[in-house]
Amino acid sequence: MTTKTYLERAIEDGHAKLSGEGKTQRIHYIAAEHSERYSDPEEKVRAEFWAELIYKYEYKPERMRFEVKVPRRTPHDLADIVIYPEKDEELKSPWFVFECKRADVSDAEFSQAIEQACGNRASLGATYAGTIAGLTRRLLRFDKFPPGEREKNGSADIPVRYGNPPPWRFYKGGFRIEKGVRVSASELPAIPREELRSAIRKCHQTLWEGGRRSPIAAFGEFCKLIFVKHRDEKNPDRNEGEPYAFQSHEDETPEALAARIHKLYDTEKSADPTVFEGKINIDPPILAQCVAHLQGISLDRTELDTKGVAFEEFMGGFFKGDFGQYFTPRELIAFAVEVLNPERKDMVLDPACGSGGFLLYALDHVRREADRKKKPGTIDHFRFWHDFAEKNLFGLEINEELARVAKMNMIIHDDGHTNIVGHDALDFFERPVGADGKPLGPNREYILDKNKGLKPGTFDLILTNPPFGSVVKRTEKAEGYLEQFELRNFLSKSATGSEPDESGMGEQNAKRGAKAVKDRASIKTEILFLERVHSFLKPGTGRVAIVLPDGILTNSSLQGVRDWLLDHFQLLAVVSLPQFAFAHYDAGVKASIVFMRRLAEDEVVPDDAPIFMALAENIGYDATGRKTFAVTVENETPEKEKVEIQRSDLFDYRVYYEWSTANPKKPDWSERHREIVPDTGLVAQWRAFQKDPTPFFV
């Protein structure tokens, strides 16, 4: 059953009514004898807040007025909403003055609105001033403070029915204890996607500070705040009736608030030191503004789909350009996961996990399996997917900052960060030992020192998009680094592009006939990743979906690599992607998704073993990132909800939308949930091919 909004209750109770339709529709505030054009999206925002004042804060409609003229200010200065005292029958002594703004205002616009509210309050002689912009609110009291004060006089929340404001706004369980009596209070709410996306965007813009901080630095600080916010909501030691810590306290200065947030962060970092390093590096006023943006949302209660879509959109935009190499388009990830079809007992790895996309989609795939097999909300359902997240998902990422982003991304999606390791996947598994049994190389942490679960021959599935084009040079790595890899003996002189052959070693004893040409002194990373993937997979059963540049599949100089691959893997499928598949993220290399199975020892693949070959042209987006799905509306209720089928060559999506007025100037459909339609596109053809490949060769 859908909960009614405050405004729907107000209309039902006769406090307001709507008349007309479309652009001529108006809202009538009955007690105030005031009407406005309701087709104006900003009026809809104010109307909902007015109704919230009635039902949440218990103010009578008869004591509220709109567009109140402000004396001693410009002729056109009007206060959006004014509350008058209960006994002020003539409405001459304003008590609370509000300025209402759209949810997506900038920090500068919000600061200007605060000054406008405070100026209106001073002219009207009210006790309180408030600025409302969606989830971001700033409330100030002036009963004990001078008119110019803006820092020490913050009020945590609007007082209920002219009482004293509570010391905090949000309490676990939705109540607080005052003088031994249980009093109603605000609980952190689950919020729709548009509001979450707006809060995330505003927070990042605040941190960016107009260019003073680099995008990657701003993103790193944002992740720290989300980490603290999420852990605060999950704090098992907080009892019902106690306030959350990630919020501003009444009369708290930005410096005092910052000190509390730093302490929270340090405590959580000590409890889980693998997630973040270093301190929060944000000035107190900026930190206070970020808390204001985020304190009114519940990451824990907000639906996983809502969080997933909002954070993915944000991260997708962030990782374009300079950081495109770390981001795999989600349509390609979803396709690879659907083809490999991970199950809850599978051990899954991404050795170049970036922001964690493949791991998140594998987790979501198993969570959907839990939905089918276990009753949602039960402990069996939770254990089904959470045990997989905690024990079966592994990631390696050479960039420490990105590894922390991946961990944070997993935490936001209800965990799975435990086995994400910031380390070079091509490093030695453990410290090498010489012929005399003595350790070689520096005494440092190697792969297995970071996580004992990253043993060779362990993983059922690997999903990965390794970095393209980078060259690993022997002169830049520890002794024996390249010697780990057999593939170094299977490259022709030009196999690494234009790099000269530095080895001068001639052909090696390890060569197999004409396949092996020279031991290389520099090798491209994607070639080394092929052998490392082979090492990680279980012999005989382990499967991989890997994005590879087409050069590995076609260049004559890499014939030795292909021969090595066919000696060690069964090639299951090759899906060729369009040239622009990665162009939107400044990586325009022509690539394919290759699916393979590691062979058992001495296993030989028959020459007539079928291989699924496909060309994907419409992959759901174009070179600019514009969506190219063929869309069919399955059903729609205007300005309420809609379901679309979105078709591509890879698969079809079923997408659920709800109408959103979060952006009052441009109300639009907001995605609530999407799911892959079973057995559609190339996924369906792959399934049919597995059952009987014969028709594909007619």
N, C-alpha and C positions, 0 to 999 in steps of 0.2 A: 504493500500500500504506500503510495507517494505522500509524503508529508506536505501539508499546505504551507505556502509561503506566508509570511506575516501580512503581506498586502492582500492575498486571497482571503485571509481571515477577516481583515478589516472591511473588505467589500461585502463579505458574507454577513458581517455583524452590522452593516449599515453605516459604518463610519466614512465610507467613500463609495462612489459609484462611477461607472464609466458610461459615456454616451458617445454616439457616433461611431464611425468606422474609419479605418485607414488613416490618411493624413489629417482628417478632421476630428479624430477621436480625442475626447477630453476626459480628464479626471476631475471629479468634484469632491473636495474635502468638506464634508457636510457641516461639522461644528465650526470650522473656520470661515465658512461661506466663501470659499475661494476655489477657483478652478484654473487649470492649466492645460495646455495642449499635451495630451498623453503620448501622442505620436513622437514627441521629442524624446529621444533616448535618455537624455540627462534627467528629464522629469521622472522617468521610470526609476532611476537610481534613487532620487530624493524620496519618491513615494514609498519605496521599500524600506528606506531608513526610518521615515516617519512612522510606518506601521511597526517597525522593530521597537521604536520608543514606546509605543502603546502596549505591546504584548510582552516584551522582554523586560522593559524598564518601568512599566506601570504608570505612564503619564497619560492623563486624560486628554482626549482630542480637543476638549473645550479649552484646554490651557496651552494649546500650541497654535502658532500663527506662521504664515508664510510671507516672504517678500516684505519684511517689516522695514519701513523707512528708518534710516539711521540719521539722527540729528548731528549737526556740526561736521558732516562729511559731504562729499560731492552729492549733488541732487539725485544722482542715479544709484547711489550706494544703498543696497537693500540686503538685509540679512536673510539667508535662505530659510532657516527654521529658528524660531525663538520659543523657548518654554517659559511660562510665567508661573509664579508661586500659586499654590492651591487656593489660598484665600484672597488672591488678587483678582477680585471680580471685574475690575475695570481694565485689567491687563496693562498696567502702567509701570510695573517693576520687573523687567526681564530678569530671569534667573540663569538661563543657559542659552548661549548663542552659537549656532552651528553654521559652518560653511561647507557645502557639499560639492565634491568634485568627482569627475569620472575616475574609474579605477586605474587607468593607465597614465595618469599625470606624471610628469618628470619630478625629480627631487626639487628642482628650482621652482616649478609651478606649485608644488605642495608647500614649500617654505613661504611662497608669496601668499598662498591661501591662509596659512597660519597667521601671518601678519594682518590679513584682511579680517579674519575672525576676531583677532585680538583688538584691532581698531574698532570694529563694530561693537564688541563687548564693552570697551571703554566708553564709547559714546552713549551706549544704552544703559550703562551702569550695572551690567550683569555680573554674577559671581564667577561663572564658568564660560570658557570658550572652547569650541571643538572644531576640528577639521576632519572630515570624513572623505576618504578616497578608496572605496572598496575595502579591502582587508587592512589597509594602512590607515591608522587613526592617531591623531594627536590631540590630547585633552589637557587643558590647563586650568588651574584654579587660581583665583585672585583674592580670596577672602583673607589670606595671611601674607600676600606677596604684592610687591609694587607692580604697576602696570607694565613696566618694561621687562619684567622677569620672564625668561623662556626656558630655563634649564631646571631650576630647583623646584618648580611648581607643577610638575607633571602629575596628572591623575591617571591611575591605572585603568579605570573604567568609568563609565557613566554611572552616577549614583542611582539606586533604585528608589523611585517615589520620594525625591527630595531628601533622601538620607545622606549619610556620609559615604564617600566613595570607598570601595574596598581597597585594601593595600595592594592586591594583585587582580588581574583581570581573569585569568584562567586557572581553574582548580580541577584536579582529578576527580571524576565522579559527578561534576556539575554542582557541587555544594561546598560550603565552607562552614567552619564552626566559629560563631561569634558570641562570646560570653556564655559558652556552654550550650548555645542554641544552634541547631542546624539551619543555615540560611542558603537559599538558592544562589547559585553562581554560574558562571559560564564554563562549559567544558570545551576543549579544543574540538573544532568541527571538522568533519570530512568536507572537502570542497570540490567543486567541478573543475574540469581540466583547464578551462579558460582562466579561472581565478588563480589556479596554481601556476600556470604558465606566466601570467601577469606578475605574480609575486617573484618568481624566479628571475624573470627578465629585469624587473625593477631592482632586485638585489644585485644582480651582476652589473647593471648600469651604475649603481651607487658605488660599487667596488672599483669599477673601471676608472671613475673620477675624471671622465672626459679625456682620457688618454694619459693621465699621470701614472697609471699602472698598466703594464702590458696585459693583453688579453689572457695569456697563459697564467700570469701571476694573479690576475683577478679571479680566474677560474679556480686556481689552487686555494685561494682564501675563501671563495664561495663554498668549496667542498668541505673545508674545515668547519664552517658554520653549520652546514647541513649535517655533518657528522655529530656535532654537539647537540643540535636540535633533535635529531633522531634518537640519540642515546638518552637525552633528557626525557623524552616521551616514554622510552622503554624502561626507565629506572625502576627496578623491582622493589627498591626500598621505599618508594613513595606510596603512602597510604591514601585512600580516598579522602577527600576533604582537604588535602594539602595542595599548595600551589605548585605549578610547574616552575622551573628555574629559568628556562629560556624565554624571558619576557621582562619588561620593565616594571620596576616597583614604583609605588607612588613617591613623588618628590625626589626621585633618583636622578643624579646628574649623569651625563654621558660617561664621565670618568669612573664613577662608582659602578655603573652598569658594565662597562668594559672590564673592570677588575673582576667582577663576578663571572663573566663569560670566559675570561682567561683561566680562571680557577677551574671552571667546569671542564674546559678543554684539556687542561693539564691532568686532571683526574682521569678523564676518559682515555687520554693518550697513554697514561701510565698503565691502565688496565688492558689496553690493546695497542702496544707500541708499534705494531706492524703496519698500521694504517697511515699515520702521519709522522712527519719529523718537523722539528722547529716549532716556533711559537706562532700565534696569530699575529699577523703584521698589518693591523688596521687601526687607524687613528680613532679615538673614542667617539667623536661625533659621527663618523662614517659607520662605525660598528653599531651605534645606537639606531641609526636609520635602517640598517640591515635587519636588526632585531625587530623593528617596527614593521617591516615588510613581511617577515616570516613568522612572528609570534602567534598570529591568528589562524594558523593552519595546522592540521594534524597530519603529519606524514604517515603515522601509524594507521589511522582510520581511513584515510583516503584510499579509494580502490586502487588495486595494483595496476589495472589497465590505465587509469587516469594518471598515476604517477609515471608509468612507463612511457606513455605517449608524450606527456609534458616534458620529461627529462630528455627523451630521445630527440624531440624537435629542437630543444635548446642545445643539446650536445652536437646534433647534426649541423646546426648553423655555426657553432663555435669551431668545429673541426674542419670547416672548409678552408681553403687557402693554405697557410703555412703548416697546418697540422693535418692536412688531408691524408697524408700517408698513414695516419693512425686510425682512420675511420673507414669501415667497409659499409657501403650502402645497405640499409636494412632489408631491402627486397632480396638482395643476393644472399644475405645471412639466412633469412627465413626459408629460401629455396633450398640451400644446402642442408639445413636442419631437417626439413621435411623429407628430403631424399634419404639421409642417413637414419632418420627416425629413431633418435635415442630413447632408451628405456631406463627405468629407475635404477637398474643394477649395473648399467654401463659406467665404466670409468671414462671420463671425458676430459680432454685437454685442448687448450689453444696455446701453443708455444710462442705466439706473437700476438698477445690478446688485446693490445691497445686499450681501448676504453671498456672492453668486456662484452662486446656485442654478441659474439658467437655463444659465449657462456650464458648470457642472459636468455637468449632464445632457446638454448637447450634446456635451461631451467623451466622456462615457460611451457615448453613442449611436455615436460614431465609433469608439470603442475596440471596441465589439461588432462593428462592421463589419470592423475589423481581425482580430478572432477568426475571422470567417467566411472572409476572403479570404487571410490570411497565417498561417503556422504560429506559434502563440504561443511566445515565448522567442527568436525569431530577430530579427536586426537589422532585417529588412524589416518585421516586425510592429511593432517599437518605432518605427521611423521613420514608419510609416503613421499612427499616432495622435499621436506626439509632435510631429511637424512641424505637425500641425493645432493642437495645444495651444499651440505656441510662436509660430506665425505667423498663425493664422487666428481666434483667439479674442480679442475685445476687450470691455472693460467700462469704463463711466464711472460714478462714484459721487460725489455732491456732498459726502457726509459722509466726511471723511478717515479717521476711525477705522474706519468700515465698509469703506472701500476697502482698508484694511490687513487687515481680517478676510477680505475676499474673496481677497486675494492669498495670505493664509495658508492659506485653505481650498483654493485651487488647488495650493499647494505640497504640502500633505498628500496630495492626490490625484494626486501625481506630476507636478506643474507645470502651466504655462499661465498663470502670474501676470504674465508680462512685459508684457502689453498692458492691464493693469488700471490705470486712471488715476483718481486722486482729483481730480475737477474737476466743475464744473457743466456738464451736457450741453447746457444752453440758452444757454451763453455764446457769444460771438463765436468763429468758427473761428480767426480771426486778428485782429490789431489793425486796427480800421477806419481807413479813409483818407477824408479830406474831398475835396470837389470840386477843391480846389487841389493835391491829391496829398500833402498833409501828414497824418501820422498823427493820429488822434483818440484821446481817452481815455488812461488811464494806461499807462505802459510796464511791462507785467507779462506773465505767462505766460497765453496763451490756449490753446484746445483743441489746435491744431496744434503749438504750442510744447511741449506736454506729450507728444504722440505724433503723429508725421507720418502714421501709418497711419489716423488718424481723419478722413480726407478725405470731403467730401460725395460721394455717388454711388458709394461703394466697396463696400457690403455686400450680400451675397446674401440674408442672413436677419437679422432682428432679433427677439429674444424679450425681452419686457419687461413689467414691472408698474410703471408710473410712479406717483409719489406722487399721491394724490387730495386735492382740496380746498384745498391751499395756493394762495395768491394771490400772483402776481408783480406788484408795483406799480412804475410808472415812477419814482416818487419815491425808491425804495429801490435802484434799479439805475443802472448807468452810462448816460450819454447814448447813445441809439440802441439800447439793449438790446431793448426791445419792438419797435422799428422794424424789426428783422430779420425779424419774423414777419408774413406776409401775412394770417394768420388774425385779426389784431387788427381788420381791417376787416370781419369777417363775424360780428360779435356784436351782439345786441340789447342794450338798456340793462340788462336784468336778467340777462344771460348769466353774470355772475360771482357770482350770488346776491344778497345784500343790499347789496353794496358800491355806493356812489353812483358815477355816471358823472362822472369828474373831467376828462374831456378837453375838453368844450365845443368840439370841433373840427367837429362836424357831419359830414355824409357826405363821403366822400373820392372823389377822382378814380379811385381804384383799384377802386371798387365795380363789381359786375357786376349791373346791373339792380337788383332789389329785394333781392338776396342780401346785399349789404353794407349795414350800417346805421350803425355808428359806429366810429371809431378809439378803442380803449379805453385807459384809463390804468391798468387793472389787469385781469389775466387769470389764470384758473386754470391751474395747471401742466399738468394732463392735456391741456388744449387745445393748449398750446404744444408739448407732447411729440409730438402728432400731426404737426405740421409738421416738427419736428426729425427724427422718424423718416423722414418722406418725404425729407428732405434727405440722410440717410445712405444710403438704399437705392439700388441700381442701377436706373436707369430701364428700365422694360419687364419686368424679371425679378425684381427684389428683392421679397421677401415678408416680412410681419411677423405675429407673433402678439402681441397686446397686450391686457392686461386693462384694461377701461374701465368706469367707472361707468355704469349704465344711463341716467342723465340725458343723457349725450351722444347716446344712441340714441333718446330719447323726448321730452325736454323741448322744448316749442314754441319757447322762447327760443333754442334752439341749432340751429334749422333752418339757419341760415347756415353753421354748422360742418359739418353733414351734407352740405349742398350742395357745400361746398369739398372734403370727403372724396370724394364721388362724382365730382368733376371731376378728382381727382388719383390715385385708387386704384380698382382693381376689388375690390369686396367679395366675398370667397370664401366665408366661413363666419362664423356667429355662434352661439356656444354659451352659452346663458343658464345662469348659476350660481344656486344657491339663496341666499336672503337671508343665511344663516349662513356662507357660504363663507369669510369672513374674520373672523367673530365671535370665533373661538377666539384670535385675535391682536388683539383689541380694535379691530377695524376692520369695523364691521357694514354697510358700504355694499353695496347690491345691485349686482352687476357681471356682466359677460359677458366671454368671451374672443373677441376679434374677429380674424379672419384676413383679410389684404388683400394685394394686389399693387400695386406702384407702376406707374402707366401710363407708357408711352413718350411722348415729346413728340408732341402732336397726336393721340394715340390716344383713341378713343372706345369705350366699352363698349356693346355692343348692349343694348337695353332688355330683351330676353328672356334675357340671360345668367343661368344658374342660380346661386342662392345656397343654400348648405347651412345650414339653420336647425335647431337642436336645443335641447332642454331637458334639462339634467342634474339629476336629483334626488338620487340616491345617488352622491356624489362620493368615498366612502370614509371620511368622517368626519362628525360632527355639530357642533352649535354649541359643545359642550364639548370637542371634540377627540377624543372617543371614536370608535374605528374602527367603521365600519358596513358593511364588506365582507360579502357573503354568502360564507361559508367552506365549502368542501368539502375533506375530507382525501383526497388522491390516493393516498398510501401512508404507512405508519407502522410503525416498529419501536420498541416501547415503551422509553422511557428511553434511546434511542439517536439516532434520526433520524426526521424527518417531513417530508412535502411537502404543502403546501396550495395549492388554487386559491382566490384571493380575488377576488370579482367586484364591480364597481361599474358605474355607467352609462358611465363614461369608457372603461374597459378592464379586463381581468383581469390579476392578478398570479399568477405561480407563485412560491411562497415556500418556501425550504429552511431547515429548523430542525435544530439539534442539541441534545441534552439538556445542560443546564448545572447544575452545583452551585456556581457562583461565589458565590451567596448561599446559604450552608449551611442557613439557616432556611427557605428557600423555593426549592428546586430547581425549575427550570422549563425550557420550551423557549426556546432562544436562536436568533434569526435569523442564518443564515450568509450567505444570498444571496437576492436577489429579482430577477425578470425579468418584463418585460411579455410576456404571451402574445400572439403576433402575431394580428392580425385579430380582435380581440374588442371588444365595446362600441361606443361612438361612433367609435372609431378605424376599426373595420371598416366601419361605415356610411359614413364619410367616403371610405374607399378605394373602396367600391362606387359612391358618388356621383360620384367623379372619373371612373370608367370609363363610367358611364351614369346620368345624373341622371333619366332619364325615369320609372322606377318610383316615385320619390319625389314625383311630382306627379300621380299617378293619384288 
